[in-house]
Amino acid sequence: MPSLGPADRPPSVDALARSITDVGLPHPMLVDAARSAIAAGSPESAHGIALATSRRMLRPVINGTGTILHTNLGRAPVAVHQAERYTNLELDLTTGGRGSRMATAGDLIARACGAEKAIIVNNCAAAVLLVLGGLADGRDVVVSRSELVEIGGGFRIPDVMARGGANLIEVGTTNRTRVADFAKAVDDPATDVGVVLRVHQSNYKIVGFTEAPTTAQLAGLDAPLVADIGSGLLDSRCPWLQGGPPGWLAEEPAARQTLAAGAGLVAFSGDKLFGGPQAGIIAGDAELVDQCAQHPLARALRPGDLVLGALQDTALAYLREEGNAIPFWRMAALTVEQLRLRAAAFDATGVGDVVDVQSTPGGGTLPGVEMDSVGIARSGDHRDTLRGLDRPIIARVEGDTTYVDLRTVHPEDDATVINALRSLD
Ligand SMILES: *Cc1c(COP(=O)(O)O)cnc(C)c1O
């Protein structure tokens, strides 16, 4: 940093800002950093403050944690292909008339999960909000007490219902709810049930003395069944994976099978097990989907063409049954043998020890599920150093050892990780 004038006089904000242009931020951001530094009585800290600001901006990071859907790292990684060009977002190229932005990716997803129709909103929380607004505004919604959940980030089902204008009717108990409990509420002449809601227990489990009605039982009631399956598994048979469904999927509910069992609608996230960009999908019976689409909230919750384009690519990969084209499934399907082959390159350079580790699907899905994986271990806690690199590497520490799980590292980044580990010496 150049000299800033006599030591007994504070430097001018502008001069200080001009002395830290190497950080590469626009001038107003450098001025803010300079101002904070001067206010804190340490002008020399301006450079560090500006650097911290710069590092808050979005950039690619290398996920070495082994958590495939890492909420802090944007859940499912996706490629976005779009040049600086217009798109036919709301133009029907065949007729020249107005097209529907909700339809394109929605039609493909509907085809892939056996729904009559699907529409896209910003996330699954928005999907649930819109479904309740569209089907149960001012009406009753019946939910089991075992499913009145908080998903994370303050998404609480009872609160969402209140926002959606619906009145909550709780039935059953925390551990046991029967179809008769639902039927009693639906058939009660004093109620006006717009929706029977089922919410997937994504991030917790109730074990022991439990009971819950099947989807088919609930679908037989005299009100539309909406299933918030959250995690977005499209089809429990996983036809996009050569080896079929992996064992760890176990009893995860899937969109296709939930609809086939009679649910009127399913709602799910685009960026969990679906493996696409952040989005929420409402799929099922065409009339019910239309009721949601016509609600005034729909416009406030609709995504733009960047998201819809990435979702379309993901849906096409499902229809082609190409799991390898979906980063989540490509990583999830990696075998220990494949990972060992990659680990050999790390071993050969001596930058760390090749060890067995456990990956997790993450994203608040499949609690307790672990997959055998292969990692590189270095003694000591190196998280801060690795995170501080230009290509930040997010590693995991257990005991006094730092681990980089190769399952969640893109193979093209292996060389970068090797160099980073070497630089720790
Ligand atoms: C994750 C989840 C949500 C919220 O999904 P977002 O896409 O993050 O809004 C809602 N419901 C269930 C059951 C979930 O698992």
The ligand as a Tripos MOL2 file, in Angstrom:
@<TRIPOS>MOLECULE
LIG
   15    15     1     0     0
SMALL
NO_CHARGES

@<TRIPOS>ATOM
      1 C1        -36.9610  -29.2040    1.0450 C.3       1 LIG1
      2 C2        -38.3900  -29.2940    1.2510 C.ar      1 LIG1
      3 C3        -39.2000  -28.1730    1.0580 C.ar      1 LIG1
      4 C4        -38.6360  -26.8460    0.6700 C.3       1 LIG1
      5 O1        -38.0850  -26.9150   -0.6120 O.3       1 LIG1
      6 P1        -37.3450  -25.6340   -1.2480 P.3       1 LIG1
      7 O2        -37.2080  -26.0040   -2.6860 O.co2     1 LIG1
      8 O3        -36.0530  -25.5120   -0.5340 O.co2     1 LIG1
      9 O4        -38.2320  -24.4700   -1.0380 O.co2     1 LIG1
     10 C5        -40.5580  -28.3110    1.2680 C.ar      1 LIG1
     11 N1        -41.0860  -29.4880    1.6270 N.ar      1 LIG1
     12 C6        -40.3420  -30.5990    1.8240 C.ar      1 LIG1
     13 C7        -41.0090  -31.8670    2.2410 C.3       1 LIG1
     14 C8        -38.9560  -30.5440    1.6340 C.ar      1 LIG1
     15 O5        -38.2240  -31.6360    1.8000 O.3       1 LIG1
@<TRIPOS>BOND
     1     1     2 1
     2     2     3 ar
     3     2    14 ar
     4     3     4 1
     5     3    10 ar
     6     4     5 1
     7     5     6 1
     8     6     7 2
     9     6     8 1
    10     6     9 1
    11    10    11 ar
    12    11    12 ar
    13    12    13 1
    14    12    14 ar
    15    14    15 1
@<TRIPOS>SUBSTRUCTURE
     1 LIG1         1 GROUP 0 **** ****
